[in-house]
C-alpha cells in the first residue's frame, strides 16, 4: 500500500518532469528561443524527474537516488542560467539561493523515500520471520 507522502512525491516529480519536457518540446518546435545547452539540461531534468516519479510511485530502492540526481541537475541549471542567458548580478544571488533550496529539498525527499523503503522492507521481513 502506498503512503500519502509517497503519492505526493510521485505527483510532484511527474509534474516537474512534464514541465521540463514541455520546455523541450516548445524549444524544439521553435516556440522558445532557448540555447541548446538549456534544452539539453531540461531534457536531463525531464528524464530524472520521470525516473523519480516512477521510483517514488513504485517504492523502488533507487528512487531516492533519482530524486537527488534530479535536484542536482536542476540546481546546476539554475546556477548556469546567469552565464547562459547573461541575467546579471541581481539575478545571480537569487539563482544560487534557489539552487541551494532545490538541493536541500531533494535530500530531504530522498531521505523520506529511503526511510519508507527501509520501513516497508523491515515490515516484510517481520511478517516472513517464522520465529515470531
Helices and strands as residue ranges (DSSP letters): H 4-28, H 36-58, H 63-85, H 89-128
